[in-house]
């Protein structure tokens, strides 16, 4: 089979059940990635206590994964286009499984951070192939059902990740403490790898773009120069080199823009398609995705630390407390796409930003009122309000951002959206040093820990509420009603016409 053959030759016949096995395998991989992000958050305090990790190392356990994932997403998609999506999927899931084993058997915090960075890089090889394989395997009339299943998997991952992490940590299987949250990936990954070799049909892009490794290197270098000083600055007393590094990151990003312009003119295959930023709705949408990623990066880490270290709750209690939030996200996401956005357009996303901001403020008021005596049921209202607001945003945002993007650039644009959201998430995790740990004393007695964490959590919530206000204002630049031709993040674009680094 060659990459220039027509689509029917790479798709199993309509009655071939193999494509449904292939779907189950790639959906399992997507689920593993979704769960891995949320499962780690709930176990962070246990890792900090058992492994003796510093708070900056705790940030890098989460931020390192997000950074490696973001930096590799578009490259992972392009590698799949060139060398075959099945092949890259197998490389990704095999590497992800190996990295999970290294995380589970990490001898010290440094090894865990390095293994998490490797895990994020392998996820970047695996995840971009999921929807590309779906497009190459299923005819257009079946893709609506498939994307519905994908949405259900996303919702299931959001709900089950924290609970699974809480249970595995609480059970302390074989005395392994937090390690089973990573080791659980091993049997799943091995089975998915073996079945993937058998059931996934190979496919390539007919006109694959070249790799832009210089672009990837510049993006990664710029983010490291920005994030490392943010994460370590407080511990080291904010040294001068940190400020120099953060200023130098701006120079690196400027060099990236200049290089991408030259590369686009030379061979038409830049990492970042800069012409897309001339589209007002896309430029605004990228800003929204980045800032939204910052808000989520800050909130989820400090929320976990607040409940387990500040309030002294068990991982299971913390995980169960988050269930109303996850359910609200899933319900609101379904309603926004199916009923609200077709009728009200952009106003739904703006309402989501305001509702989520209102939920944050309600949470802030309750945290201040009840202090250390707050109960799980008292958190339910703000968490449901926040989850409903988030659900109104996350599901329709990609379609809104892609509305005015030319059809031929739908894949590049979609890949970039996912990348900047992960970069925003990594930046938010880096900012935790400033907005959360930055308001605490350096040496806390056991009696001071609870009040200090509760106070820091309230301070962080003020920042998150302010960010939601910024997102609301940025959304005015989005189109009033998303165009129908990009609904489903390019789902109706034929594979031959779609740039295949589409990742979500």
C-alpha positions in Angstrom: 0.0 0.0 0.0 1.4 3.4 -0.9 0.5 6.8 0.5 -0.9 7.9 -2.8 -3.5 5.2 -3.2 -7.2 6.3 -2.9 -8.9 6.3 0.5 -11.0 3.1 -0.1 -7.7 1.1 -0.3 -6.7 2.1 3.3 -10.1 1.7 4.8 -11.4 -1.7 5.9 -14.6 -2.8 4.2 -17.8 -1.6 5.7 -18.6 -5.0 7.1 -15.0 -5.6 8.5 -15.1 -5.7 12.2 -11.4 -5.0 12.4 -12.0 -1.3 12.3 -14.0 -1.4 15.5 -11.2 -3.4 17.3 -8.8 -0.7 16.0 -11.2 2.0 17.4 -11.2 0.3 20.8 -7.4 0.2 20.8 -6.8 3.8 19.9 -9.6 5.0 22.3 -7.9 3.0 25.1 -4.7 4.9 24.4 -6.5 8.2 24.4 -8.1 7.2 27.7 -4.7 6.3 29.2 -3.4 9.7 28.4 -6.4 11.5 29.8 -6.4 9.5 33.0 -2.7 9.9 33.4 -2.9 13.6 33.7 -5.7 13.6 36.4 -4.5 10.5 38.2 -1.2 12.1 39.0 -2.7 15.3 40.4 -4.5 13.4 43.2 -1.4 11.5 44.2 0.9 14.5 44.3 0.9 14.9 48.1 1.6 11.2 48.6 4.5 11.4 46.2 5.8 14.5 48.0 5.6 12.8 51.3 6.8 9.3 50.4 9.6 10.3 47.9 10.7 13.4 49.7 10.2 15.6 46.6 10.5 19.3 47.0 7.7 21.5 45.9 9.5 22.6 42.7 10.0 18.9 41.9 6.3 18.4 42.5 5.6 21.1 39.9 7.9 19.5 37.4 6.3 16.1 37.8 3.2 17.7 36.2 4.7 20.5 34.2 7.4 18.3 32.7 4.8 16.0 31.2 2.8 19.0 29.8 5.8 20.6 28.4 7.1 17.5 26.6 3.6 16.7 25.4 3.1 20.3 24.0 6.5 20.4 22.3 6.1 17.1 20.6 2.4 17.2 19.5 2.8 18.6 16.0 6.1 16.8 15.4 4.4 13.5 16.4 1.6 14.2 14.0 4.0 14.8 11.1 6.1 11.8 11.9 2.9 9.7 11.6 2.1 11.3 8.3 5.6 10.5 6.9 6.3 7.1 8.5 2.8 5.7 9.0 0.3 6.4 11.8 0.1 2.8 12.9 3.8 2.6 13.2 4.0 5.9 15.3 1.1 4.9 17.4 2.8 1.6 18.3 6.1 3.5 19.0 4.2 6.0 21.2 2.2 3.5 23.2 5.2 1.2 23.6 7.3 4.2 24.8 4.5 5.4 27.0 4.2 2.0 28.7 8.0 1.9 29.3 8.0 5.4 30.7 5.1 4.5 33.0 7.3 1.6 34.3 10.2 4.0 34.9 7.8 6.3 36.8 6.5 3.5 38.9 10.0 2.2 39.8 11.6 5.7 40.2 14.3 5.6 42.8 14.2 9.3 43.6 12.3 12.5 42.6 14.8 13.4 39.9 14.2 10.0 38.1 10.5 10.5 38.4 10.7 14.0 36.8 12.8 12.6 34.0 10.5 9.7 33.5 7.5 12.0 33.4 9.1 14.1 30.7 9.8 10.9 28.7 6.1 9.9 29.2 4.9 13.2 27.9 7.1 12.9 24.8 5.8 9.4 24.1 2.2 10.7 24.6 3.0 13.3 21.9 3.9 10.4 19.5 0.8 8.4 20.4 -2.1 10.9 20.8 -1.9 12.7 17.4 -2.4 9.4 15.6 -5.7 8.6 17.3 -8.0 10.8 15.3 -5.8 10.4 12.2 -6.3 6.7 12.4 -10.1 7.2 12.9 -10.2 9.4 9.7 -8.2 6.9 7.7 -10.3 3.9 9.0 -13.9 5.0 9.0 -16.0 6.4 6.2 -17.5 9.8 6.7 -21.0 8.5 7.5 -19.7 6.6 10.5 -17.5 9.3 12.0 -20.4 11.1 13.8 -20.9 7.9 15.9 -17.2 7.6 16.4 -16.7 11.1 17.6 -19.7 10.7 20.0 -17.8 7.7 21.5 -14.7 9.8 21.7 -16.6 12.5 23.6 -17.9 9.8 26.0 -14.3 8.6 26.6 -13.1 12.1 27.4 -15.9 12.5 29.9 -15.2 9.1 31.4 -11.5 9.9 31.7 -12.3 13.2 33.5 -14.5 11.4 36.0 -12.5 8.2 36.6 -9.0 9.6 36.7 -9.1 11.3 40.1 -11.2 8.5 41.6 -8.8 5.8 40.3 -5.8 7.7 41.5 -7.4 8.1 44.9 -8.3 4.5 45.2 -4.9 3.2 44.1 -3.1 5.6 46.5 -5.4 4.8 49.4 -5.2 1.0 49.0 -1.4 1.1 49.1 -1.2 -2.1 47.0 1.7 -4.3 48.0 3.1 -1.4 50.1 3.9 0.5 46.9 2.2 3.8 48.1 1.6 6.0 45.0 3.5 3.8 42.4 0.5 1.8 41.2 -0.9 4.9 39.5 1.8 4.5 36.9 2.2 0.7 37.0 -1.5 0.2 36.1 -0.5 1.4 32.6 1.7 -1.6 32.0 -0.8 -4.4 31.4 -3.1 -2.0 29.5 -0.2 -0.7 27.3 1.2 -4.1 26.5 -2.3 -5.5 25.5 -3.0 -2.3 23.4 0.4 -2.6 21.7 -0.1 -6.3 20.8 -3.6 -5.8 19.5 -2.7 -2.6 17.7 -0.1 -4.6 15.6 -2.8 -6.9 14.6 -5.9 -4.8 14.0 -4.8 -1.2 13.1 -4.5 -0.6 9.4 -1.4 1.4 8.3 -2.0 4.8 6.6 0.1 7.7 5.6 -0.6 11.2 4.3 -0.4 11.5 0.5 1.5 14.9 0.8 3.2 14.8 4.2 5.1 17.9 5.3 8.7 17.8 6.4 9.8 18.0 10.0 10.7 21.3 11.5 13.1 20.2 14.3 14.6 23.7 14.6 11.2 25.1 15.4 10.6 22.4 18.0 14.0 23.1 19.6 13.3 26.9 19.7 9.8 26.4 21.3 11.2 23.9 23.9 14.1 26.2 24.7 11.9 29.3 25.1 9.5 27.5 27.4 12.3 26.0 29.5 14.0 29.5 29.8 10.6 30.8 31.0 9.4 27.9 33.2 12.5 26.8 35.0 13.2 30.2 36.7 9.5 30.5 37.6 9.5 27.1 39.2 12.8 27.3 41.0 13.0 31.1 41.6 11.3 31.1 45.0 13.4 28.3 46.4 16.6 30.0 45.2 15.7 33.5 46.4 14.9 34.9 42.9 18.5 35.2 41.6 19.4 37.6 38.8 20.0 34.7 36.3 16.3 33.8 36.6 15.2 37.2 35.4 17.8 37.2 32.6 16.6 33.7 31.5 12.9 34.8 31.4 13.8 37.9 29.4 15.9 35.7 27.1 12.9 33.5 26.5 11.2 36.5 24.7 14.3 36.7 22.4 14.0 33.0 21.6 10.3 33.3 20.8 11.2 36.3 18.5 13.8 34.2 16.8 11.2 31.4 16.4 8.9 33.8 14.6 11.6 35.0 12.3 12.8 31.4 11.5 9.2 30.2 10.9 8.7 33.0 8.3 11.8 32.0 6.5 11.0 28.3 6.6 7.5 28.9 5.3 8.9 30.9 2.3 11.6 28.2 1.7 9.7 24.9 1.8 6.2 25.6 3.0 6.5 23.3 6.1 6.9 25.4 9.2 6.1 24.1 12.7 3.8 27.1 13.2 1.7 28.4 10.2 2.1 32.1 11.0 -0.4 33.1 8.3 -3.1 31.7 10.5 -2.6 34.5 12.9 -3.9 37.0 10.3 -7.3 35.4 11.0 -8.7 37.5 13.9 -10.8 34.7 15.4 -8.0 32.2 15.3 -5.5 34.6 16.9 -8.0 35.4 19.6 -8.8 31.7 20.0 -5.2 30.8 20.5 -4.9 33.4 23.2 -8.1 32.0 24.9 -6.7 28.4 24.7 -3.3 29.5 26.2 -4.8 31.6 29.0 -7.4 28.9 29.7 -4.6 26.4 30.0 -2.8 28.7 32.5 -6.0 28.8 34.7 -6.4 25.0 34.6 -2.7 24.5 35.4 -2.9 26.7 38.4 -6.2 25.5 39.8 -5.9 21.7 39.7 -2.5 21.5 41.3 -3.3 24.0 44.1 -6.7 22.4 44.7 -5.1 19.0 45.3 -2.5 20.5 47.7 -5.1 22.5 49.5 -7.4 19.5 50.2 -4.7 16.9 51.1 -2.0 19.0 52.7 -3.9 22.1 53.9 -7.0 20.3 55.1 -5.4 17.0 55.8 -7.9 14.9 53.8 -7.1 11.5 52.4 -6.6 11.0 48.7 -9.9 9.1 48.5 -11.9 11.9 50.2 -10.2 14.5 47.9 -11.0 12.3 44.8 -14.7 11.9 45.8 -15.0 15.6 46.5 -14.1 16.3 42.8 -16.8 14.0 41.4 -19.5 16.7 41.2 -17.1 18.9 39.2 -16.3 16.1 36.7 -20.0 15.2 36.2 -20.9 18.9 35.7 -18.2 19.3 33.0 -19.5 16.2 31.1 -23.2 17.3 31.3 -22.6 20.9 30.3 -20.2 19.9 27.5 -22.9 17.7 25.9 -25.6 20.4 26.2 -23.3 23.2 24.8 -22.5 21.3 21.6 -25.9 19.8 20.9 -28.3 22.5 22.0 -26.8 25.8 23.1 -24.1 26.7 20.6 -26.2 26.1 17.5 -28.7 28.6 18.9 -26.6 31.2 20.8 -23.2 30.9 19.3 -20.3 32.7 21.0 -22.5 33.8 23.9 -22.4 30.3 25.2 -18.6 30.4 25.6 -18.7 33.8 27.2 -21.4 32.6 29.6 -19.1 29.6 30.4 -16.2 32.0 31.3 -18.5 34.0 33.6 -20.1 31.0 35.2 -16.7 29.4 35.8 -15.4 32.7 37.3 -18.5 32.9 39.5 -17.9 29.3 40.7 -14.3 30.3 41.6 -15.6 33.3 43.6 -18.2 31.2 45.4 -15.4 28.7 46.3 -13.3 31.6 47.5 -16.1 32.9 49.7 -16.7 29.5 51.2 -13.0 28.8 51.8 -12.7 32.1 53.7 -15.9 31.5 55.7 -15.3 27.9 56.8 -11.5 27.9 56.9 -10.0 24.6 58.0 -13.5 23.3 59.0 -14.9 23.2 55.4 -16.6 20.0 54.5 -16.8 18.2 51.1 -20.5 18.8 50.7 -19.9 22.6 51.2 -17.6 22.5 48.2 -20.2 20.8 46.0 -22.0 24.0 44.9 -18.9 26.0 43.7 -17.5 22.9 42.1 -20.7 22.2 40.1 -20.9 25.9 39.0 -17.2 25.8 38.0 -17.7 22.5 36.2 -20.7 23.7 34.3 -18.8 26.8 33.2 -15.8 24.7 32.0 -18.1 22.3 30.1 -19.7 25.3 28.2 -16.2 26.3 27.1 -14.2 23.2 26.4 -16.5 21.4 24.0 -17.3 24.1 21.5 -14.1 26.2 21.8 -12.1 24.4 19.0 -14.9 24.8 16.5 -15.2 28.5 17.3 -11.5 29.0 16.9 -11.4 27.1 13.6 -14.5 28.8 12.1 -12.7 31.3 9.9 -9.6 29.2 9.2 -9.2 28.2 5.5 -10.2 24.6 5.0 -6.7 23.6 3.8 -5.2 24.7 7.1 -7.7 23.0 9.4 -5.3 20.3 10.5 -2.4 22.7 11.2 -4.7 25.0 13.1 -6.2 22.2 15.2 -2.7 20.8 16.1 -1.6 24.3 17.1 -4.7 24.7 19.4 -3.8 21.6 21.3 -0.2 22.5 21.5 -0.8 26.0 23.0 -3.3 24.7 25.5 -0.7 22.3 26.8 1.9 25.0 26.9 -0.5 27.2 28.8 -1.0 24.4 31.2 2.8 24.0 31.7 3.0 27.8 32.3 0.2 27.7 34.8 2.0 24.9 36.7 5.1 27.0 36.7 3.2 30.0 38.1 2.1 28.0 41.1 5.4 29.0 42.7 4.3 32.6 42.5 0.6 32.6 43.1 0.5 29.7 45.7 3.9 28.9 47.3 4.9 32.6 47.0 2.5 33.7 49.7 3.8 31.1 52.3 6.6 31.4 54.7 9.8 29.4 53.9 9.8 27.4 57.1 6.4 26.3 58.5 5.8 24.5 61.7 3.3 21.6 61.6 0.7 23.9 63.2 1.2 26.6 60.5 0.9 24.3 57.5 -2.9 24.0 57.4 -3.6 27.8 57.7 -0.8 28.6 55.3 -2.1 26.3 52.6 -5.7 27.5 53.1 -4.6 31.1 52.8 -2.4 30.4 49.7 -5.3 28.5 48.0 -7.6 31.6 48.5 -4.9 33.8 47.0 -4.6 31.5 44.0 -8.4 31.5 43.5 -8.3 35.3 43.1 -5.8 34.8 40.3 -7.9 32.2 38.6 -11.0 34.4 38.8 -9.1 37.3 37.2 -7.9 35.0 34.4 -11.5 33.9 33.7 -12.3 37.6 33.3 -9.5 38.0 30.8 -10.8 35.0 28.9 -14.3 36.5 28.8 -12.9 39.7 27.1 -10.8 37.8 24.6 -13.8 35.8 23.5 -15.3 39.0 22.0 -12.9 38.4 19.1 -14.4 34.9 18.4 -17.0 34.7 15.6 -20.6 35.1 16.7 -21.5 31.7 15.3 -19.0 28.9 14.4 -19.1 28.0 10.7 -20.5 24.6 10.0 -17.8 23.5 7.7 -15.3 22.9 10.5 -17.6 21.3 13.0 -15.9 18.5 14.8 -12.4 20.0 14.4 -12.2 19.2 10.7 -14.2 16.0 10.9 -15.9 16.6 7.6 -12.7 17.3 5.7 -11.7 14.3 3.6 -8.5 12.6 4.7 -6.8 13.4 1.3 -7.6 17.1 1.7 -6.8 17.4 5.4 -3.4 18.0 6.9 -3.2 15.0 9.1 -1.6 16.4 12.2 -5.1 17.0 13.5 -5.0 15.9 17.2 -8.3 16.9 18.7 
